[in-house]
Each structure stands twice: as C-alpha cells, then as structure tokens.
Amino acid sequence: MPIIQTVNEHQFIDAFRTWDTYKNNFSYEGLKALYEELEQVAECMDNETMELDVVAICCDYTEFENFEDFQEQYSNLEIKHIFGGSKDCLDYWTSIVLPECWVGKDSDNTEEVKHLPFIIHNF
C-alpha cells in the first residue's frame, strides 16, 4: 500500500530547490505556475492524487525564458506564435503553463508576450 503525503506549494517548490541537479530547471515563478497546473491535473484524475516525482516533472516540462529561447531550441519546427491554435502555433502541439507575469497580458498580442517566460509540456 502506498503512503501518500500531501504537499503545499512551498513544499513543492522546496522539493526542486533542494536537488542540486534540478534546482535550476524552473524559476520560482515557474514552479508556482507548475504547482497550480499539476494541482488542476490531479483534480481531474480519478483518485485526485499525483505523485511528486521531481525527475519526471523535469523530463516532462521545460521552462523557456521567452519565445526566442523556445525557437532557438526547437529551430527545426516552424512555430511562429505561442497562441492561436493553428499548426504554426505552439498551443496547437502542447499545453503551455504561464507564470504570474502573464496576468493582464493579451496572449494574442505577439509583441506584448514574446519576451515573457513560459513552460511547455514537452512533446
């Protein structure tokens, strides 16, 4: 029988910050946004729980400093926008997690958001 421990946002962030190998995978704001995202995902699951596996989360998600950073790492793809739902938009291919700095921004305005950090579920 598994033992389940519920973690709050602070404990979730600490789980990443205390591992030398993974402490720089996500910014503090990115970890806060990722916690909220994973909490929502867990709520949609049958048992409403999710294992906190730092290594798996680091393999499944990547934070980018901005859209240019993403384009450099995925230069083989012809993705021109973050949002839009078409094949040349990142949100067509994967889910995107947005840190708090996106609040109040127009996600359809490429110029307004192209310098903001974001996290993707790796694809």
N, CA, C and O atoms as CSV, one atom per row, in Angstrom:
chain,resi,resn,atom,element,x,y,z
A,1,MET,N,N,0.835,-1.166,0.000
A,1,MET,CA,C,0.000,0.000,0.000
A,1,MET,C,C,0.891,1.245,0.000
A,1,MET,O,O,1.788,1.363,0.835
A,2,PRO,N,N,0.649,2.176,-0.934
A,2,PRO,CA,C,1.485,3.380,-0.990
A,2,PRO,C,C,1.153,4.345,0.142
A,2,PRO,O,O,0.017,4.411,0.612
A,3,ILE,N,N,2.144,5.075,0.560
A,3,ILE,CA,C,1.944,6.133,1.548
A,3,ILE,C,C,1.907,7.445,0.780
A,3,ILE,O,O,2.822,7.752,0.017
A,4,ILE,N,N,0.860,8.206,0.983
A,4,ILE,CA,C,0.679,9.451,0.244
A,4,ILE,C,C,0.851,10.626,1.195
A,4,ILE,O,O,0.266,10.656,2.278
A,5,GLN,N,N,1.657,11.587,0.778
A,5,GLN,CA,C,1.850,12.806,1.551
A,5,GLN,C,C,1.368,13.967,0.693
A,5,GLN,O,O,1.796,14.114,-0.452
A,6,THR,N,N,0.507,14.767,1.224
A,6,THR,CA,C,0.042,15.956,0.525
A,6,THR,C,C,1.064,17.063,0.732
A,6,THR,O,O,1.504,17.304,1.856
A,7,VAL,N,N,1.441,17.736,-0.349
A,7,VAL,CA,C,2.401,18.834,-0.243
A,7,VAL,C,C,1.724,20.131,-0.656
A,7,VAL,O,O,0.876,20.151,-1.548
A,8,ASN,N,N,2.106,21.197,0.000
A,8,ASN,CA,C,1.600,22.508,-0.388
A,8,ASN,C,C,2.570,23.138,-1.389
A,8,ASN,O,O,3.590,22.543,-1.738
A,9,GLU,N,N,2.248,24.314,-1.833
A,9,GLU,CA,C,3.074,24.979,-2.845
A,9,GLU,C,C,4.515,25.165,-2.366
A,9,GLU,O,O,5.456,24.939,-3.127
A,10,HIS,N,N,4.687,25.566,-1.135
A,10,HIS,CA,C,6.028,25.783,-0.580
A,10,HIS,C,C,6.844,24.484,-0.576
A,10,HIS,O,O,8.015,24.486,-0.956
A,11,GLN,N,N,6.235,23.393,-0.154
A,11,GLN,CA,C,6.929,22.102,-0.130
A,11,GLN,C,C,7.247,21.621,-1.546
A,11,GLN,O,O,8.300,21.029,-1.786
A,12,PHE,N,N,6.343,21.875,-2.467
A,12,PHE,CA,C,6.564,21.521,-3.867
A,12,PHE,C,C,7.794,22.259,-4.407
A,12,PHE,O,O,8.663,21.650,-5.030
A,13,ILE,N,N,7.861,23.549,-4.171
A,13,ILE,CA,C,8.995,24.353,-4.634
A,13,ILE,C,C,10.286,23.886,-3.972
A,13,ILE,O,O,11.316,23.768,-4.636
A,14,ASP,N,N,10.239,23.623,-2.683
A,14,ASP,CA,C,11.427,23.137,-1.961
A,14,ASP,C,C,11.927,21.805,-2.502
A,14,ASP,O,O,13.131,21.550,-2.510
A,15,ALA,N,N,11.006,20.952,-2.955
A,15,ALA,CA,C,11.413,19.650,-3.497
A,15,ALA,C,C,12.342,19.832,-4.693
A,15,ALA,O,O,13.244,19.022,-4.904
A,16,PHE,N,N,12.131,20.881,-5.471
A,16,PHE,CA,C,13.003,21.157,-6.618
A,16,PHE,C,C,14.262,21.902,-6.180
A,16,PHE,O,O,15.361,21.586,-6.636
A,17,ARG,N,N,14.107,22.872,-5.315
A,17,ARG,CA,C,15.225,23.727,-4.910
A,17,ARG,C,C,16.292,22.990,-4.107
A,17,ARG,O,O,17.436,23.439,-4.045
A,18,THR,N,N,15.932,21.867,-3.495
A,18,THR,CA,C,16.905,21.141,-2.672
A,18,THR,C,C,17.706,20.113,-3.462
A,18,THR,O,O,18.663,19.546,-2.936
A,19,TRP,N,N,17.338,19.865,-4.700
A,19,TRP,CA,C,18.095,18.935,-5.545
A,19,TRP,C,C,19.106,19.733,-6.366
A,19,TRP,O,O,18.722,20.591,-7.161
A,20,ASP,N,N,20.387,19.455,-6.177
A,20,ASP,CA,C,21.406,20.173,-6.937
A,20,ASP,C,C,21.208,20.027,-8.438
A,20,ASP,O,O,21.404,20.984,-9.187
A,21,THR,N,N,20.826,18.848,-8.876
A,21,THR,CA,C,20.682,18.578,-10.307
A,21,THR,C,C,19.517,19.333,-10.926
A,21,THR,O,O,19.586,19.710,-12.096
A,22,TYR,N,N,18.460,19.561,-10.177
A,22,TYR,CA,C,17.224,20.113,-10.749
A,22,TYR,C,C,16.836,21.490,-10.224
A,22,TYR,O,O,15.796,22.022,-10.613
A,23,LYS,N,N,17.645,22.071,-9.356
A,23,LYS,CA,C,17.246,23.326,-8.718
A,23,LYS,C,C,17.141,24.502,-9.684
A,23,LYS,O,O,16.494,25.500,-9.370
A,24,ASN,N,N,17.767,24.397,-10.850
A,24,ASN,CA,C,17.713,25.495,-11.822
A,24,ASN,C,C,16.844,25.191,-13.040
A,24,ASN,O,O,16.864,25.945,-14.013
A,25,ASN,N,N,16.082,24.098,-12.999
A,25,ASN,CA,C,15.233,23.765,-14.140
A,25,ASN,C,C,14.085,24.742,-14.323
A,25,ASN,O,O,13.642,24.980,-15.447
A,26,PHE,N,N,13.603,25.308,-13.225
A,26,PHE,CA,C,12.469,26.219,-13.276
A,26,PHE,C,C,12.731,27.414,-12.376
A,26,PHE,O,O,13.373,27.292,-11.333
A,27,SER,N,N,12.232,28.557,-12.785
A,27,SER,CA,C,12.295,29.742,-11.939
A,27,SER,C,C,11.309,29.579,-10.789
A,27,SER,O,O,10.463,28.685,-10.811
A,28,TYR,N,N,11.417,30.433,-9.797
A,28,TYR,CA,C,10.481,30.397,-8.671
A,28,TYR,C,C,9.054,30.608,-9.177
A,28,TYR,O,O,8.145,29.869,-8.800
A,29,GLU,N,N,8.855,31.614,-10.030
A,29,GLU,CA,C,7.523,31.884,-10.588
A,29,GLU,C,C,7.050,30.719,-11.452
A,29,GLU,O,O,5.863,30.393,-11.464
A,30,GLY,N,N,7.977,30.091,-12.175
A,30,GLY,CA,C,7.639,28.931,-12.984
A,30,GLY,C,C,7.172,27.763,-12.120
A,30,GLY,O,O,6.216,27.073,-12.472
A,31,LEU,N,N,7.834,27.542,-11.004
A,31,LEU,CA,C,7.426,26.461,-10.096
A,31,LEU,C,C,6.053,26.730,-9.485
A,31,LEU,O,O,5.259,25.808,-9.297
A,32,LYS,N,N,5.780,27.992,-9.179
A,32,LYS,CA,C,4.451,28.332,-8.650
A,32,LYS,C,C,3.378,28.017,-9.690
A,32,LYS,O,O,2.339,27.443,-9.362
A,33,ALA,N,N,3.630,28.391,-10.937
A,33,ALA,CA,C,2.664,28.132,-12.009
A,33,ALA,C,C,2.528,26.636,-12.272
A,33,ALA,O,O,1.428,26.143,-12.521
A,34,LEU,N,N,3.643,25.916,-12.217
A,34,LEU,CA,C,3.620,24.476,-12.444
A,34,LEU,C,C,2.856,23.757,-11.327
A,34,LEU,O,O,2.130,22.797,-11.585
A,35,TYR,N,N,3.021,24.220,-10.103
A,35,TYR,CA,C,2.267,23.646,-8.983
A,35,TYR,C,C,0.771,23.799,-9.229
A,35,TYR,O,O,0.013,22.842,-9.072
A,36,GLU,N,N,0.348,24.985,-9.610
A,36,GLU,CA,C,-1.074,25.225,-9.887
A,36,GLU,C,C,-1.570,24.336,-11.021
A,36,GLU,O,O,-2.663,23.775,-10.938
A,37,GLU,N,N,-0.780,24.205,-12.069
A,37,GLU,CA,C,-1.152,23.372,-13.214
A,37,GLU,C,C,-1.301,21.906,-12.800
A,37,GLU,O,O,-2.294,21.258,-13.131
A,38,LEU,N,N,-0.316,21.395,-12.079
A,38,LEU,CA,C,-0.354,19.987,-11.682
A,38,LEU,C,C,-1.454,19.719,-10.660
A,38,LEU,O,O,-2.016,18.624,-10.619
A,39,GLU,N,N,-1.757,20.711,-9.845
A,39,GLU,CA,C,-2.864,20.573,-8.903
A,39,GLU,C,C,-4.189,20.434,-9.660
A,39,GLU,O,O,-5.046,19.636,-9.280
A,40,GLN,N,N,-4.350,21.210,-10.726
A,40,GLN,CA,C,-5.559,21.110,-11.561
A,40,GLN,C,C,-5.625,19.763,-12.280
A,40,GLN,O,O,-6.695,19.163,-12.381
A,41,VAL,N,N,-4.498,19.297,-12.771
A,41,VAL,CA,C,-4.446,17.995,-13.442
A,41,VAL,C,C,-4.845,16.893,-12.450
A,41,VAL,O,O,-5.641,16.016,-12.784
A,42,ALA,N,N,-4.298,16.940,-11.240
A,42,ALA,CA,C,-4.605,15.927,-10.227
A,42,ALA,C,C,-6.092,15.922,-9.881
A,42,ALA,O,O,-6.679,14.859,-9.675
A,43,GLU,N,N,-6.698,17.098,-9.818
A,43,GLU,CA,C,-8.128,17.188,-9.505
A,43,GLU,C,C,-8.982,16.504,-10.565
A,43,GLU,O,O,-10.091,16.056,-10.273
A,44,CYS,N,N,-8.479,16.419,-11.787
A,44,CYS,CA,C,-9.227,15.784,-12.879
A,44,CYS,C,C,-9.026,14.267,-12.917
A,44,CYS,O,O,-9.726,13.567,-13.649
A,45,MET,N,N,-8.084,13.764,-12.141
A,45,MET,CA,C,-7.811,12.329,-12.118
A,45,MET,C,C,-8.807,11.625,-11.197
A,45,MET,O,O,-9.376,12.242,-10.296
A,46,ASP,N,N,-9.009,10.341,-11.429
A,46,ASP,CA,C,-9.978,9.559,-10.657
A,46,ASP,C,C,-9.745,9.635,-9.147
A,46,ASP,O,O,-10.686,9.832,-8.378
A,47,ASN,N,N,-8.499,9.479,-8.733
A,47,ASN,CA,C,-8.226,9.484,-7.289
A,47,ASN,C,C,-7.757,10.854,-6.790
A,47,ASN,O,O,-7.437,11.007,-5.612
A,48,GLU,N,N,-7.717,11.836,-7.671
A,48,GLU,CA,C,-7.345,13.216,-7.362
A,48,GLU,C,C,-5.982,13.344,-6.691
A,48,GLU,O,O,-5.753,14.264,-5.906
A,49,THR,N,N,-5.085,12.422,-7.002
A,49,THR,CA,C,-3.723,12.497,-6.463
A,49,THR,C,C,-2.719,12.341,-7.598
A,49,THR,O,O,-3.015,11.775,-8.650
A,50,MET,N,N,-1.537,12.857,-7.349
A,50,MET,CA,C,-0.450,12.751,-8.306
A,50,MET,C,C,0.841,12.596,-7.519
A,50,MET,O,O,1.047,13.269,-6.509
A,51,GLU,N,N,1.693,11.724,-7.978
A,51,GLU,CA,C,2.975,11.512,-7.308
A,51,GLU,C,C,3.898,12.689,-7.595
A,51,GLU,O,O,4.008,13.134,-8.737
A,52,LEU,N,N,4.557,13.190,-6.562
A,52,LEU,CA,C,5.551,14.246,-6.740
A,52,LEU,C,C,6.865,13.578,-7.106
A,52,LEU,O,O,7.590,13.089,-6.239
A,53,ASP,N,N,7.158,13.564,-8.375
A,53,ASP,CA,C,8.376,12.965,-8.906
A,53,ASP,C,C,9.144,14.073,-9.617
A,53,ASP,O,O,8.882,14.367,-10.784
A,54,VAL,N,N,10.082,14.679,-8.918
A,54,VAL,CA,C,10.829,15.823,-9.438
A,54,VAL,C,C,11.519,15.488,-10.749
A,54,VAL,O,O,11.494,16.287,-11.685
A,55,VAL,N,N,12.132,14.322,-10.825
A,55,VAL,CA,C,12.847,13.931,-12.042
A,55,VAL,C,C,11.875,13.835,-13.219
A,55,VAL,O,O,12.157,14.354,-14.300
A,56,ALA,N,N,10.734,13.177,-13.015
A,56,ALA,CA,C,9.753,13.034,-14.101
A,56,ALA,C,C,9.199,14.385,-14.529
A,56,ALA,O,O,9.017,14.627,-15.722
A,57,ILE,N,N,8.929,15.262,-13.577
A,57,ILE,CA,C,8.404,16.587,-13.920
A,57,ILE,C,C,9.435,17.367,-14.726
A,57,ILE,O,O,9.084,18.053,-15.686
A,58,CYS,N,N,10.697,17.265,-14.344
A,58,CYS,CA,C,11.757,17.954,-15.097
A,58,CYS,C,C,11.915,17.381,-16.508
A,58,CYS,O,O,12.312,18.100,-17.425
A,59,CYS,N,N,11.610,16.106,-16.685
A,59,CYS,CA,C,11.652,15.495,-18.011
A,59,CYS,C,C,10.419,15.856,-18.836
A,59,CYS,O,O,10.491,15.961,-20.060
A,60,ASP,N,N,9.298,16.041,-18.163
A,60,ASP,CA,C,8.032,16.298,-18.857
A,60,ASP,C,C,7.796,17.763,-19.194
A,60,ASP,O,O,7.049,18.069,-20.124
A,61,TYR,N,N,8.419,18.669,-18.454
A,61,TYR,CA,C,8.169,20.100,-18.636
A,61,TYR,C,C,9.480,20.852,-18.812
A,61,TYR,O,O,10.507,20.481,-18.242
A,62,THR,N,N,9.430,21.912,-19.606
A,62,THR,CA,C,10.592,22.773,-19.810
A,62,THR,C,C,10.155,24.222,-19.735
A,62,THR,O,O,9.153,24.610,-20.334
A,63,GLU,N,N,10.914,25.023,-18.996
A,63,GLU,CA,C,10.638,26.458,-18.933
A,63,GLU,C,C,11.568,27.180,-19.906
A,63,GLU,O,O,12.761,26.890,-19.987
A,64,PHE,N,N,10.999,28.110,-20.628
A,64,PHE,CA,C,11.765,28.942,-21.555
A,64,PHE,C,C,11.745,30.377,-21.069
A,64,PHE,O,O,10.738,30.846,-20.538
A,65,GLU,N,N,12.868,31.081,-21.252
A,65,GLU,CA,C,12.956,32.474,-20.830
A,65,GLU,C,C,12.001,33.351,-21.623
A,65,GLU,O,O,11.466,34.333,-21.109
A,66,ASN,N,N,11.794,32.982,-22.882
A,66,ASN,CA,C,10.916,33.743,-23.773
A,66,ASN,C,C,10.711,32.935,-25.052
A,66,ASN,O,O,11.238,31.831,-25.190
A,67,PHE,N,N,9.951,33.488,-25.973
A,67,PHE,CA,C,9.642,32.760,-27.201
A,67,PHE,C,C,10.883,32.555,-28.076
A,67,PHE,O,O,11.010,31.530,-28.746
A,68,GLU,N,N,11.781,33.514,-28.067
A,68,GLU,CA,C,13.026,33.375,-28.839
A,68,GLU,C,C,13.852,32.193,-28.325
A,68,GLU,O,O,14.436,31.449,-29.114
A,69,ASP,N,N,13.898,32.027,-27.016
A,69,ASP,CA,C,14.590,30.894,-26.398
A,69,ASP,C,C,13.981,29.582,-26.893
A,69,ASP,O,O,14.708,28.650,-27.242
A,70,PHE,N,N,12.652,29.509,-26.924
A,70,PHE,CA,C,11.977,28.319,-27.448
A,70,PHE,C,C,12.361,28.079,-28.905
A,70,PHE,O,O,12.710,26.958,-29.276
A,71,GLN,N,N,12.301,29.120,-29.732
A,71,GLN,CA,C,12.596,28.972,-31.156
A,71,GLN,C,C,14.029,28.510,-31.397
A,71,GLN,O,O,14.280,27.751,-32.334
A,72,GLU,N,N,14.964,28.950,-30.576
A,72,GLU,CA,C,16.353,28.506,-30.706
A,72,GLU,C,C,16.478,27.018,-30.408
A,72,GLU,O,O,17.217,26.309,-31.091
A,73,GLN,N,N,15.767,26.545,-29.400
A,73,GLN,CA,C,15.865,25.138,-29.017
A,73,GLN,C,C,15.051,24.214,-29.922
A,73,GLN,O,O,15.341,23.021,-30.019
A,74,TYR,N,N,14.050,24.756,-30.570
A,74,TYR,CA,C,13.203,23.980,-31.481
A,74,TYR,C,C,13.264,24.577,-32.888
A,74,TYR,O,O,12.236,24.755,-33.541
A,75,SER,N,N,14.455,24.877,-33.337
A,75,SER,CA,C,14.629,25.545,-34.638
A,75,SER,C,C,14.163,24.687,-35.816
A,75,SER,O,O,13.947,25.208,-36.910
A,76,ASN,N,N,14.008,23.392,-35.606
A,76,ASN,CA,C,13.561,22.502,-36.680
A,76,ASN,C,C,12.050,22.610,-36.918
A,76,ASN,O,O,11.548,22.099,-37.919
A,77,LEU,N,N,11.323,23.268,-36.011
A,77,LEU,CA,C,9.874,23.424,-36.151
A,77,LEU,C,C,9.550,24.807,-36.704
A,77,LEU,O,O,10.275,25.772,-36.461
A,78,GLU,N,N,8.476,24.889,-37.433
A,78,GLU,CA,C,8.062,26.176,-37.989
A,78,GLU,C,C,6.960,26.785,-37.143
A,78,GLU,O,O,5.865,27.059,-37.635
A,79,ILE,N,N,7.252,26.993,-35.879
A,79,ILE,CA,C,6.296,27.592,-34.963
A,79,ILE,C,C,6.587,29.084,-34.881
A,79,ILE,O,O,7.692,29.498,-34.531
A,80,LYS,N,N,5.569,29.887,-35.213
A,80,LYS,CA,C,5.750,31.332,-35.305
A,80,LYS,C,C,5.089,32.100,-34.172
A,80,LYS,O,O,5.401,33.269,-33.947
A,81,HIS,N,N,4.162,31.439,-33.447
A,81,HIS,CA,C,3.423,32.109,-32.378
A,81,HIS,C,C,3.243,31.155,-31.199
A,81,HIS,O,O,3.328,29.936,-31.349
A,82,ILE,N,N,2.999,31.725,-30.049
A,82,ILE,CA,C,2.736,30.898,-28.872
A,82,ILE,C,C,1.291,30.411,-28.900
A,82,ILE,O,O,1.021,29.229,-28.691
A,83,PHE,N,N,0.370,31.328,-29.160
A,83,PHE,CA,C,-1.054,31.002,-29.152
A,83,PHE,C,C,-1.687,31.255,-30.510
A,83,PHE,O,O,-1.189,32.049,-31.308
A,84,GLY,N,N,-2.781,30.571,-30.754
A,84,GLY,CA,C,-3.523,30.771,-31.997
A,84,GLY,C,C,-4.258,29.519,-32.440
A,84,GLY,O,O,-5.234,29.595,-33.186
A,85,GLY,N,N,-3.786,28.363,-31.981
A,85,GLY,CA,C,-4.481,27.118,-32.269
A,85,GLY,C,C,-4.225,26.518,-33.639
A,85,GLY,O,O,-4.742,25.442,-33.940
A,86,SER,N,N,-3.442,27.181,-34.475
A,86,SER,CA,C,-3.131,26.615,-35.788
A,86,SER,C,C,-1.771,25.916,-35.740
A,86,SER,O,O,-1.050,26.018,-34.748
A,87,LYS,N,N,-1.427,25.212,-36.810
A,87,LYS,CA,C,-0.213,24.393,-36.812
A,87,LYS,C,C,1.079,25.190,-36.652
A,87,LYS,O,O,2.111,24.621,-36.298
A,88,ASP,N,N,1.036,26.500,-36.907
A,88,ASP,CA,C,2.241,27.307,-36.704
A,88,ASP,C,C,2.272,27.949,-35.314
A,88,ASP,O,O,3.071,28.849,-35.053
A,89,CYS,N,N,1.386,27.470,-34.420
A,89,CYS,CA,C,1.306,27.983,-33.053
A,89,CYS,C,C,1.651,26.877,-32.054
A,89,CYS,O,O,1.232,25.730,-32.208
A,90,LEU,N,N,2.402,27.234,-31.056
A,90,LEU,CA,C,2.842,26.272,-30.046
A,90,LEU,C,C,1.674,25.598,-29.335
A,90,LEU,O,O,1.744,24.407,-29.031
A,91,ASP,N,N,0.607,26.339,-29.066
A,91,ASP,CA,C,-0.521,25.746,-28.333
A,91,ASP,C,C,-1.278,24.692,-29.140
A,91,ASP,O,O,-2.112,23.978,-28.582
A,92,TYR,N,N,-1.010,24.581,-30.420
A,92,TYR,CA,C,-1.591,23.510,-31.231
A,92,TYR,C,C,-0.950,22.170,-30.874
A,92,TYR,O,O,-1.600,21.127,-30.948
A,93,TRP,N,N,0.324,22.202,-30.489
A,93,TRP,CA,C,1.125,20.992,-30.288
A,93,TRP,C,C,1.222,20.538,-28.839
A,93,TRP,O,O,1.443,19.354,-28.585
A,94,THR,N,N,1.066,21.441,-27.890
A,94,THR,CA,C,1.289,21.085,-26.491
A,94,THR,C,C,0.561,22.030,-25.555
A,94,THR,O,O,0.040,23.064,-25.974
A,95,SER,N,N,0.531,21.663,-24.284
A,95,SER,CA,C,-0.047,22.569,-23.287
A,95,SER,C,C,1.036,23.539,-22.817
A,95,SER,O,O,2.224,23.217,-22.795
A,96,ILE,N,N,0.590,24.723,-22.447
A,96,ILE,CA,C,1.500,25.787,-22.032
A,96,ILE,C,C,1.098,26.248,-20.640
A,96,ILE,O,O,-0.078,26.487,-20.368
A,97,VAL,N,N,2.083,26.369,-19.766
A,97,VAL,CA,C,1.866,26.827,-18.400
A,97,VAL,C,C,2.434,28.239,-18.305
A,97,VAL,O,O,3.585,28.486,-18.665
A,98,LEU,N,N,1.610,29.157,-17.818
A,98,LEU,CA,C,2.005,30.564,-17.787
A,98,LEU,C,C,2.238,31.047,-16.358
A,98,LEU,O,O,1.354,30.930,-15.509
A,99,PRO,N,N,3.429,31.592,-16.090
A,99,PRO,CA,C,3.688,32.189,-14.775
A,99,PRO,C,C,2.840,33.448,-14.573
A,99,PRO,O,O,2.212,33.954,-15.503
A,100,GLU,N,N,2.842,33.926,-13.353
A,100,GLU,CA,C,2.014,35.069,-12.971
A,100,GLU,C,C,2.289,36.333,-13.781
A,100,GLU,O,O,1.399,37.174,-13.908
A,101,CYS,N,N,3.487,36.493,-14.330
A,101,CYS,CA,C,3.814,37.706,-15.097
A,101,CYS,C,C,2.927,37.859,-16.340
A,101,CYS,O,O,2.905,38.926,-16.952
A,102,TRP,N,N,2.202,36.807,-16.714
A,102,TRP,CA,C,1.292,36.870,-17.861
A,102,TRP,C,C,-0.045,37.497,-17.500
A,102,TRP,O,O,-0.804,37.876,-18.392
A,103,VAL,N,N,-0.348,37.615,-16.220
A,103,VAL,CA,C,-1.640,38.152,-15.802
A,103,VAL,C,C,-1.805,39.560,-16.364
A,103,VAL,O,O,-0.928,40.411,-16.219
A,104,GLY,N,N,-2.934,39.784,-16.999
A,104,GLY,CA,C,-3.237,41.093,-17.580
A,104,GLY,C,C,-2.657,41.310,-18.966
A,104,GLY,O,O,-2.877,42.361,-19.569
A,105,LYS,N,N,-1.926,40.342,-19.478
A,105,LYS,CA,C,-1.342,40.466,-20.817
A,105,LYS,C,C,-2.298,39.895,-21.858
A,105,LYS,O,O,-3.080,38.990,-21.563
A,106,ASP,N,N,-2.233,40.414,-23.045
A,106,ASP,CA,C,-3.038,39.925,-24.166
A,106,ASP,C,C,-2.244,38.828,-24.861
A,106,ASP,O,O,-1.328,39.114,-25.632
A,107,SER,N,N,-2.592,37.575,-24.592
A,107,SER,CA,C,-1.816,36.448,-25.134
A,107,SER,C,C,-1.877,36.382,-26.660
A,107,SER,O,O,-1.041,35.719,-27.274
A,108,ASP,N,N,-2.828,37.040,-27.271
A,108,ASP,CA,C,-2.905,37.071,-28.735
A,108,ASP,C,C,-2.005,38.140,-29.340
A,108,ASP,O,O,-1.787,38.156,-30.552
A,109,ASN,N,N,-1.482,39.030,-28.509
A,109,ASN,CA,C,-0.603,40.101,-28.965
A,109,ASN,C,C,0.846,39.605,-28.878
A,109,ASN,O,O,1.468,39.667,-27.818
A,110,THR,N,N,1.364,39.123,-29.986
A,110,THR,CA,C,2.708,38.524,-30.024
A,110,THR,C,C,3.769,39.469,-29.485
A,110,THR,O,O,4.664,39.035,-28.761
A,111,GLU,N,N,3.690,40.743,-29.819
A,111,GLU,CA,C,4.689,41.707,-29.364
A,111,GLU,C,C,4.663,41.870,-27.845
A,111,GLU,O,O,5.709,42.057,-27.223
A,112,GLU,N,N,3.489,41.799,-27.256
A,112,GLU,CA,C,3.354,42.000,-25.816
A,112,GLU,C,C,3.891,40.818,-25.008
A,112,GLU,O,O,4.365,41.004,-23.887
A,113,VAL,N,N,3.824,39.619,-25.559
A,113,VAL,CA,C,4.174,38.430,-24.769
A,113,VAL,C,C,5.456,37.725,-25.213
A,113,VAL,O,O,5.896,36.783,-24.554
A,114,LYS,N,N,6.053,38.155,-26.298
A,114,LYS,CA,C,7.208,37.406,-26.821
A,114,LYS,C,C,8.423,37.408,-25.898
A,114,LYS,O,O,9.323,36.586,-26.066
A,115,HIS,N,N,8.462,38.318,-24.929
A,115,HIS,CA,C,9.604,38.380,-24.008
A,115,HIS,C,C,9.301,37.762,-22.645
A,115,HIS,O,O,10.133,37.815,-21.739
A,116,LEU,N,N,8.109,37.174,-22.498
A,116,LEU,CA,C,7.712,36.597,-21.212
A,116,LEU,C,C,8.087,35.114,-21.133
A,116,LEU,O,O,8.049,34.407,-22.139
A,117,PRO,N,N,8.448,34.649,-19.932
A,117,PRO,CA,C,8.765,33.209,-19.768
A,117,PRO,C,C,7.500,32.368,-19.801
A,117,PRO,O,O,6.406,32.855,-19.513
A,118,PHE,N,N,7.664,31.090,-20.159
A,118,PHE,CA,C,6.553,30.149,-20.144
A,118,PHE,C,C,7.109,28.728,-20.043
A,118,PHE,O,O,8.293,28.487,-20.280
A,119,ILE,N,N,6.230,27.802,-19.689
A,119,ILE,CA,C,6.596,26.398,-19.546
A,119,ILE,C,C,5.762,25.590,-20.512
A,119,ILE,O,O,4.574,25.858,-20.688
A,120,ILE,N,N,6.385,24.588,-21.149
A,120,ILE,CA,C,5.614,23.694,-22.012
A,120,ILE,C,C,5.683,22.279,-21.472
A,120,ILE,O,O,6.635,21.886,-20.799
A,121,HIS,N,N,4.646,21.533,-21.789
A,121,HIS,CA,C,4.669,20.093,-21.571
A,121,HIS,C,C,5.411,19.533,-22.788
A,121,HIS,O,O,4.925,19.642,-23.913
A,122,ASN,N,N,6.565,18.943,-22.570
A,122,ASN,CA,C,7.423,18.507,-23.682
A,122,ASN,C,C,6.681,17.577,-24.619
A,122,ASN,O,O,5.875,16.753,-24.190
A,123,PHE,N,N,6.962,17.719,-25.899
A,123,PHE,CA,C,6.303,16.907,-26.927
A,123,PHE,C,C,7.315,16.309,-27.869
A,123,PHE,O,O,6.945,15.594,-28.801
